[in-house]
Amino acid sequence: MSRQWDSSWCLAAIVVACQVLTAVAITIQPCRPITPLTRGSPFEVGLVFWPGGLEEQWGNTTSGLQPCDPAVMANLTAQGAMFAAYNVRADRLTMLKTTFPEELILTGRSPSTAPKVISVVAFRNYVRSDVRYIASFDPSITKGAGFVSSLALLAKFGKLAPLTPGCTSSETLQQPPLWCSCNST
């Protein structure tokens, strides 16, 4: 009798633990508005892998395709792009990893008429990185063929000062827009 009670108790504890874990699930959303960071604070970063996506199609980092734009996200998804989101910490070295089998699966998602490449960008809200190719079967586009074994992303954070009267032509624009830091001359 006590053995049956023990197993029932154990089952009840597992069910409660699963419910608690479900209730505290963390949602990672790299498209959230950018907020100030402090040392060690967490922030989200996203990666979008686009099979068949060319650098020219992405455009530049400011006026080109932005993964957080809902229309762009829907279009990229329809073209076989895959989105990944990571929660990392400021001032800590973090590895964001994809595996070779995952990259092979992505190559299969490329439309038959698309170039046989996989491009990737990192993003946070409406700030994104330059385009990089992680796989290519078309050396005429990428000047080589194969898979990239590792790629580094360096996120640089600087102190931002609000735009204030007195900023001169020596001001430098930083992300997010509408902020600048003034260099004293």
Disulfide bonds with the S-S distance in Angstrom:
Cys31-Cys68 2.05
Cys167-Cys182 2.04
